[in-house]
């Protein structure tokens, strides 16, 4: 499980924080613990899909093959 990050512009009274942090912008991070109370490291693979060349083929359509817009950049091209 991934950690959850929440940013409050005004920390609500329902969250127990030191008095110095009350009603100030704070960041709360909920990090899951294992049975021993140690932080569970998120896996590097969590939420990632294997990328394969050509996997987006057919998902995009080029409506027109035109180079007219390149004329605007002639001054910048060698």
DADAQUI-V424193 format. One record per residue. N is the residue number from 0. RES is the residue in three letters. SS is DSSP state (h for helix, s for strand, l for the rest). PSI is psi in degrees with one decimal (999 if undefined). Layout:
n/res/ss/psi
N/RES/SS/PSI
N/RES/SS/PSI
This chain:
n/res/ss/psi
0/UNK/l/138.7
1/UNK/l/148.9
2/UNK/l/153.6
3/UNK/s/128.8
4/UNK/s/126.4
5/UNK/s/130.6
6/UNK/s/125.9
7/UNK/s/132.3
8/UNK/l/-29.6
9/UNK/l/101.7
10/UNK/l/121.6
11/UNK/l/154.7
12/UNK/l/-20.2
13/UNK/l/-11.6
14/UNK/l/120.9
15/UNK/l/107.8
16/UNK/l/160.1
17/UNK/l/149.5
18/UNK/h/-36.6
19/UNK/h/-21.8
20/UNK/h/-6.6
21/UNK/l/136.9
22/UNK/l/32.7
23/UNK/l/163.7
24/UNK/l/123.6
25/UNK/s/159.8
26/UNK/s/129.0
27/UNK/s/128.4
28/UNK/s/122.1
29/UNK/s/111.1
30/UNK/l/120.7
31/UNK/l/144.2
32/UNK/s/152.0
33/UNK/l/-175.6
34/UNK/l/-23.6
35/UNK/l/-4.0
36/UNK/l/7.8
37/UNK/l/149.3
38/UNK/s/136.7
39/UNK/l/117.7
40/UNK/l/129.9
41/UNK/l/140.3
42/UNK/l/148.6
43/UNK/l/-23.8
44/UNK/l/-11.0
45/UNK/l/126.7
46/UNK/l/4.5
47/UNK/l/144.0
48/UNK/l/149.2
49/UNK/l/128.8
50/UNK/l/135.9
51/UNK/l/135.6
52/UNK/l/135.1
53/UNK/l/5.5
54/UNK/l/-17.3
55/UNK/l/3.4
56/UNK/l/130.8
57/UNK/l/-6.6
58/UNK/l/-18.0
59/UNK/l/143.9
60/UNK/l/126.6
61/UNK/l/118.2
62/UNK/l/-34.5
63/UNK/l/140.5
64/UNK/l/94.0
65/UNK/l/143.7
66/UNK/l/8.3
67/UNK/h/-37.8
68/UNK/h/-19.4
69/UNK/h/-21.2
70/UNK/h/-28.7
71/UNK/h/-19.9
72/UNK/h/11.9
73/UNK/h/-36.7
74/UNK/h/-21.7
75/UNK/h/-8.1
76/UNK/l/141.7
77/UNK/l/999
